[in-house]
Amino acid sequence: MSTLERHYEDKITGRMEMGARRGKVFIDWRQNGEYEALLAPYSLVAEKRPLVSTPVTWEEVEAAVERGDERKLLFEHEAVLKRVQKKGDLFEAALRLAQKLPL
């Protein structure tokens, strides 16, 4: 159990079970391991064909699901540069968003 869970057990959980998360903030501390694949936006993904971890819109996700083609959500570095020129930085709003968790 994490320090946050001990102090705010009614508001925070690190348990994986969906029922344990209901009405709480889920802190996935497991993603902090040496071999985990959690990437920051615009990071290169270490694959044979390097892709870029790229923010997408919900419309793009929905379109990929409707077409059954997840490849529409995979971006090589050249495509990401063009995409940012055309759409702007889709992650920028997250950097400016001020939030407070209720205690």
C-alpha positions in Angstrom: 0.0 0.0 0.0 1.4 3.4 -1.0 1.6 6.4 1.3 -1.2 8.1 -0.6 -3.4 5.1 -0.1 -2.7 5.0 3.6 -3.5 8.7 4.0 -6.5 8.9 1.6 -7.8 5.3 1.4 -11.3 6.5 0.7 -10.1 8.5 -2.3 -7.1 6.7 -3.8 -6.3 3.1 -4.7 -3.5 1.2 -6.3 -5.5 -2.0 -6.6 -6.0 -3.4 -10.2 -9.5 -4.8 -9.6 -12.2 -2.6 -11.3 -14.5 -2.8 -8.2 -11.8 -1.5 -5.9 -11.3 1.6 -8.2 -15.0 2.7 -8.3 -15.2 6.3 -7.0 -11.4 6.6 -6.5 -8.3 7.8 -8.2 -6.3 4.9 -9.5 -2.6 5.2 -9.1 -0.9 2.7 -11.3 2.5 2.5 -9.6 3.4 -0.6 -11.6 4.1 1.6 -14.7 7.1 3.0 -12.9 9.3 -0.1 -13.4 12.5 -0.3 -15.3 11.0 -2.4 -18.2 7.6 -0.7 -18.5 6.6 1.0 -21.7 4.9 4.1 -20.5 6.1 7.0 -22.7 5.9 10.7 -22.6 4.2 12.4 -25.6 6.3 12.7 -28.7 8.8 10.0 -27.5 10.2 7.5 -29.9 9.0 4.0 -29.4 11.8 1.4 -29.6 10.5 -0.9 -32.4 12.0 -2.2 -35.6 10.0 0.6 -37.3 10.4 3.5 -34.9 7.0 5.1 -34.1 6.3 8.2 -32.0 4.1 8.3 -29.0 1.6 10.8 -30.3 -1.5 12.5 -28.8 -4.6 11.8 -30.8 -8.2 13.2 -30.7 -11.2 11.2 -29.7 -12.5 11.6 -33.3 -9.4 9.8 -34.6 -9.8 7.0 -32.1 -13.5 6.6 -33.0 -12.6 6.6 -36.7 -10.0 3.9 -36.2 -12.4 1.7 -34.2 -15.2 2.2 -36.8 -12.8 1.1 -39.6 -11.2 -1.6 -37.6 -7.8 -0.2 -38.5 -5.6 0.7 -35.5 -2.8 1.6 -38.0 -4.5 5.0 -38.3 -3.2 5.7 -34.8 0.5 4.8 -35.6 2.8 7.6 -36.6 6.4 7.8 -37.8 8.4 10.8 -37.0 7.9 12.5 -40.4 4.1 12.2 -40.1 4.2 13.6 -36.5 6.1 16.7 -37.7 3.6 17.4 -40.4 0.7 16.6 -38.0 2.0 19.2 -35.5 2.4 21.8 -38.2 -1.2 21.2 -39.4 -3.1 20.5 -36.1 -0.8 22.1 -33.6 0.4 20.4 -30.4 -2.5 18.4 -29.2 -0.8 17.9 -25.8 -0.3 21.7 -25.2 -3.6 22.1 -23.4 -2.6 19.5 -20.8 0.6 21.4 -20.0 -1.4 24.6 -19.2 -4.4 23.0 -17.5 -4.3 23.8 -13.8 -6.1 21.2 -11.7 -6.5 20.4 -8.0 -7.5 17.1 -6.5 -10.2 17.4 -3.8 -9.0 16.2 -0.5 
